[in-house]
Amino acid sequence: MESEIILEEIKKSLSETDDRLLRMFNALGDQTRFRIFYALCAGNDICVTELARIMSISVPAASQQLKLLEMVGLIVRQRDGQKICYKVNRGEQMVQDVCALIGRHM
């Protein structure tokens, strides 16, 4: 009986975390988005135009990829005057864990 309670707790925990993790890893499954997130993990905040230049893509393409990373909660946007910059969402433990995992390979 006790094992069934433990299994139910695990099942509940998985369902709550599962969707979020799946969305994050799904977003990172794209090479460009992964490289952008990797760059943001390595630095502080980086503006859209700088990221576009680093990735050798257009500013609109960079913006589109950043929007997807922001939607899943991996990064957050900051306005710096006319510039839009992004940084890793370090307020989320799950994001910190993903960044730490990536950081081991930097």
Backbone torsions as a table, in degrees:
resi	resn	phi	psi	omega
1	MET	NA	-42.3	-179.8
2	GLU	-63.2	-36.8	179.7
3	SER	-65.4	-31.8	177.6
4	GLU	-67.8	-36.9	177.3
5	ILE	-65.2	-43.9	178.4
6	ILE	-62.7	-43.4	178.4
7	LEU	-62.2	-39.4	177.9
8	GLU	-65.3	-39.5	177.6
9	GLU	-64.2	-42.0	177.5
10	ILE	-63.8	-44.4	179.9
11	LYS	-60.1	-44.1	179.1
12	LYS	-63.5	-45.6	179.8
13	SER	-60.9	-42.7	179.5
14	LEU	-63.9	-43.5	-177.0
15	SER	-66.0	-34.6	179.7
16	GLU	-72.7	-41.7	-176.2
17	THR	-84.4	-35.4	-173.9
18	ASP	-52.4	-52.2	-177.5
19	ASP	-59.8	-44.1	-178.6
20	ARG	-65.2	-46.9	179.1
21	LEU	-63.3	-41.4	178.9
22	LEU	-60.3	-43.8	178.8
23	ARG	-63.5	-41.5	180.0
24	MET	-63.9	-50.8	-178.6
25	PHE	-68.6	-31.2	175.1
26	ASN	-62.9	-43.1	178.0
27	ALA	-64.1	-37.4	-178.9
28	LEU	-79.8	-6.1	178.2
29	GLY	-70.7	-17.1	176.6
30	ASP	-85.9	132.1	-175.2
31	GLN	-58.5	-44.3	-178.2
32	THR	-66.0	-45.7	178.8
33	ARG	-63.7	-39.3	178.0
34	PHE	-61.9	-45.2	-179.3
35	ARG	-64.0	-37.7	177.4
36	ILE	-64.7	-47.0	179.6
37	PHE	-63.3	-40.0	177.2
38	TYR	-58.3	-46.4	179.2
39	ALA	-63.0	-40.2	179.6
40	LEU	-69.4	-34.1	176.6
41	CYS	-65.6	-34.0	-177.5
42	ALA	-77.1	-26.6	-176.9
43	GLY	-118.6	-165.8	177.1
44	ASN	-91.3	-99.4	175.9
45	ASP	-116.0	148.1	-178.6
46	ILE	-134.2	135.8	-179.5
47	CYS	-79.7	157.4	-176.2
48	VAL	-55.4	-46.2	-177.7
49	THR	-64.1	-37.4	178.0
50	GLU	-67.3	-42.5	177.9
51	LEU	-62.8	-40.7	178.8
52	ALA	-60.7	-42.4	179.9
53	ARG	-66.3	-44.3	179.3
54	ILE	-59.9	-42.4	-175.7
55	MET	-86.5	-6.4	-177.1
56	SER	58.5	45.5	176.1
57	ILE	-130.0	168.5	179.7
58	SER	-73.3	159.9	177.7
59	VAL	-61.7	-43.7	177.0
60	PRO	-61.5	-37.5	178.3
61	ALA	-65.7	-42.4	177.8
62	ALA	-62.3	-43.7	179.7
63	SER	-59.7	-41.5	-179.8
64	GLN	-64.2	-44.3	179.6
65	GLN	-66.3	-40.4	178.7
66	LEU	-64.3	-38.1	178.9
67	LYS	-60.3	-41.9	179.4
68	LEU	-65.9	-41.8	177.8
69	LEU	-64.3	-35.9	178.0
70	GLU	-69.5	-39.2	-178.8
71	MET	-61.7	-33.6	-180.0
72	VAL	-89.1	-1.3	173.9
73	GLY	89.6	10.3	-179.5
74	LEU	-76.0	-32.1	-177.3
75	ILE	-132.9	163.4	175.9
76	VAL	-128.3	150.7	-178.0
77	ARG	-96.1	144.6	174.1
78	GLN	-135.5	138.1	175.4
79	ARG	-95.6	131.6	177.9
80	ASP	-125.4	85.5	-174.4
81	GLY	65.3	-119.7	178.8
82	GLN	-83.5	-15.6	-175.5
83	LYS	-87.6	147.4	170.5
84	ILE	-110.1	122.9	-179.8
85	CYS	-120.2	158.5	-179.7
86	TYR	-128.9	152.5	174.6
87	LYS	-146.3	163.2	178.9
88	VAL	-64.8	140.2	179.3
89	ASN	-77.8	78.7	-174.7
90	ARG	-74.1	-3.9	176.6
91	GLY	-78.3	-9.0	-179.8
92	GLU	-109.1	122.8	-178.2
93	GLN	-60.0	-40.5	-179.3
94	MET	-60.9	-39.8	179.4
95	VAL	-68.6	-40.9	176.8
96	GLN	-60.1	-40.0	179.4
97	ASP	-65.0	-42.6	178.5
98	VAL	-64.0	-43.7	179.1
99	CYS	-62.9	-40.8	178.3
100	ALA	-63.8	-40.2	178.0
101	LEU	-61.9	-45.5	178.6
102	ILE	-65.8	-39.5	-178.0
103	GLY	-61.1	-26.4	178.8
104	ARG	-66.2	-18.2	-177.2
105	HIS	-109.0	9.3	-179.7
106	MET	-82.9	NA	NA
